[in-house]
Amino acid sequence: MDLSGKVALLTGASGGIGRALGRRLIAARVKTVFAYGSRPDQARQLAAEAKAAGVDAIAIGGDLADRRVPARLLREASDALGGPVDLLIPNAGHAVQQDYTELDLEAWDRTFAVNLRAPFLLAQQALPGMAARGFGRVLFMSSVAAFTGGIVGADYAASKAGLHGLTHFLASRVAAHGVTVNALAPALIEDTAMLPGTASPGALPVGRFGRPEEVADLALAVLRNGYLTNQVLSLDGGGYPR
Ligand SMILES: NC(=O)c1ccc[n+]([C@@H]2O[C@H](COP(=O)([O-])OP(=O)(O)OC[C@H]3O[C@@H](n4cnc5c(N)ncnc54)[C@H](OP(=O)(O)O)[C@@H]3O)[C@@H](O)[C@H]2O)c1
């Protein structure tokens, strides 16, 4: 379907996958809030590219570990772009490589706040309006670590697995109202700050890292499809199942 003129909120727009996805949204002429955490330059650059292409956009910052930020992002998105969010893409992710034996509660809580609580708060506040208007898309950014455990940490894998439960719970609540809820679960994606230094492409059957643009292409296909819902789609070079 044609997404032009829709309003999107993309978190993690300053990251590797977010930038690629942001450029796909601009090409699709989606009015977008590019949300960032600590790196405004990348998100502002996307907003400038959108405006140069004649597409309304804005960059907004906020720490998603702060429980007040999701509501503020939705409010500011609606104010700035002339309508409520149609496409919600909670893509921001927090990952610190740490052995489970050394993981402290502060680290655990921060990972869960950014990776699971913030996506839930965004969806909780955006979905009722989407359902009432008869159209909406929520696309969470999970990780293959939710299936395999991965190489980052127990908190990261568990928080991403939580997004799958959230996907299944929420999708069934809104499916009859033109709203889809899905998640993507990529493996090792290059040109991202998150790619662990210890990661090796040899660990994947395809023998290479994934490209942010490959994640972005699948994300756009999911956003365009009204019959695909309640799914977690792996994009992992054949990594899982094996
Ligand atoms: N790269 C991979 O191999 C891989 C694999 C599987 C899944 N993923 C998932 O893909 C998503 C995008 O990550 P990426 O690969 O593009 O990595 P990235 O380049 O490290 O980007 C991470 C993004 O999340 C944002 N973020 C982190 N903590 C935040 C916070 N507290 N508040 C607001 N924003 C915050 C960052 O914003 P700032 O930089 O502005 O702070 C950045 O935009 C994440 O959910 C990640 O878990 C990545």
The ligand as an SDF file (V2000), in Angstrom:
LIG
                    3D

 48 52  0  0  0  0  0  0  0  0999 V2000
   23.1360   -4.0580   14.9650 N   0  0  0  0  0  0  0  0  0  0  0  0
   22.7740   -5.3390   15.1340 C   0  0  0  0  0  0  0  0  0  0  0  0
   23.5650   -6.2580   14.8700 O   0  0  0  0  0  0  0  0  0  0  0  0
   21.3870   -5.6540   15.6460 C   0  0  0  0  0  0  0  0  0  0  0  0
   20.9730   -6.9860   15.6420 C   0  0  0  0  0  0  0  0  0  0  0  0
   19.7020   -7.2900   16.1020 C   0  0  0  0  0  0  0  0  0  0  0  0
   18.8560   -6.3070   16.5510 C   0  0  0  0  0  0  0  0  0  0  0  0
   19.2770   -5.0080   16.5540 N   0  0  0  0  0  0  0  0  0  0  0  0
   18.3580   -3.9850   17.0450 C   0  0  0  0  0  0  0  0  0  0  0  0
   18.1990   -2.9870   16.0750 O   0  0  0  0  0  0  0  0  0  0  0  0
   17.8010   -1.7650   16.7040 C   0  0  0  0  0  0  0  0  0  0  0  0
   18.5990   -0.6040   16.1300 C   0  0  0  0  0  0  0  0  0  0  0  0
   19.9430   -0.7070   16.5730 O   0  0  0  0  0  0  0  0  0  0  0  0
   21.1820   -0.4710   15.5860 P   0  0  0  0  0  0  0  0  0  0  0  0
   21.6260   -1.7790   15.1110 O   0  0  0  0  0  0  0  0  0  0  0  0
   20.8540    0.5720   14.5950 O   0  0  0  0  0  0  0  0  0  0  0  0
   22.2970    0.0100   16.6290 O   0  0  0  0  0  0  0  0  0  0  0  0
   22.8500    1.4710   16.9540 P   0  0  0  0  0  0  0  0  0  0  0  0
   23.5380    1.9980   15.7600 O   0  0  0  0  0  0  0  0  0  0  0  0
   23.6260    1.2700   18.2060 O   0  0  0  0  0  0  0  0  0  0  0  0
   21.5460    2.3290   17.2560 O   0  0  0  0  0  0  0  0  0  0  0  0
   20.8680    2.2440   18.4800 C   0  0  0  0  0  0  0  0  0  0  0  0
   19.8370    3.3380   18.5150 C   0  0  0  0  0  0  0  0  0  0  0  0
   19.0850    3.2530   19.7400 O   0  0  0  0  0  0  0  0  0  0  0  0
   19.0820    4.5460   20.3520 C   0  0  0  0  0  0  0  0  0  0  0  0
   19.0440    4.4510   21.8080 N   0  0  0  0  0  0  0  0  0  0  0  0
   19.7990    3.6550   22.6020 C   0  0  0  0  0  0  0  0  0  0  0  0
   19.5220    3.9030   23.9010 N   0  0  0  0  0  0  0  0  0  0  0  0
   18.5700    4.8820   23.9090 C   0  0  0  0  0  0  0  0  0  0  0  0
   17.8880    5.5710   24.9330 C   0  0  0  0  0  0  0  0  0  0  0  0
   18.1190    5.3240   26.2390 N   0  0  0  0  0  0  0  0  0  0  0  0
   16.9830    6.5300   24.5940 N   0  0  0  0  0  0  0  0  0  0  0  0
   16.7380    6.7980   23.2840 C   0  0  0  0  0  0  0  0  0  0  0  0
   17.3500    6.1740   22.2710 N   0  0  0  0  0  0  0  0  0  0  0  0
   18.2670    5.2290   22.5760 C   0  0  0  0  0  0  0  0  0  0  0  0
   20.3860    5.1860   19.9040 C   0  0  0  0  0  0  0  0  0  0  0  0
   20.2720    6.6070   20.0470 O   0  0  0  0  0  0  0  0  0  0  0  0
   21.5640    7.5500   20.3400 P   0  0  0  0  0  0  0  0  0  0  0  0
   22.7260    6.9230   19.6510 O   0  0  0  0  0  0  0  0  0  0  0  0
   21.1350    8.8710   19.7890 O   0  0  0  0  0  0  0  0  0  0  0  0
   21.7210    7.5860   21.8350 O   0  0  0  0  0  0  0  0  0  0  0  0
   20.4650    4.7220   18.4610 C   0  0  0  0  0  0  0  0  0  0  0  0
   19.6820    5.5580   17.6490 O   0  0  0  0  0  0  0  0  0  0  0  0
   18.0020   -1.9900   18.2090 C   0  0  0  0  0  0  0  0  0  0  0  0
   16.7630   -2.2310   18.8390 O   0  0  0  0  0  0  0  0  0  0  0  0
   18.8510   -3.2360   18.2620 C   0  0  0  0  0  0  0  0  0  0  0  0
   18.6670   -3.9530   19.4680 O   0  0  0  0  0  0  0  0  0  0  0  0
   20.5220   -4.6660   16.0990 C   0  0  0  0  0  0  0  0  0  0  0  0
  1  2  1  0
  2  3  2  0
  2  4  1  0
  4  5  1  0
  4 48  2  0
  5  6  2  0
  6  7  1  0
  7  8  2  0
  8  9  1  0
  8 48  1  0
  9 10  1  0
  9 46  1  0
 10 11  1  0
 11 12  1  0
 11 44  1  0
 12 13  1  0
 13 14  1  0
 14 15  2  0
 14 16  1  0
 14 17  1  0
 17 18  1  0
 18 19  2  0
 18 20  1  0
 18 21  1  0
 21 22  1  0
 22 23  1  0
 23 24  1  0
 23 42  1  0
 24 25  1  0
 25 26  1  0
 25 36  1  0
 26 27  1  0
 26 35  1  0
 27 28  2  0
 28 29  1  0
 29 30  1  0
 29 35  2  0
 30 31  1  0
 30 32  2  0
 32 33  1  0
 33 34  2  0
 34 35  1  0
 36 37  1  0
 36 42  1  0
 37 38  1  0
 38 39  2  0
 38 40  1  0
 38 41  1  0
 42 43  1  0
 44 45  1  0
 44 46  1  0
 46 47  1  0
M  CHG  2   8   1  16  -1
M  END
$$$$
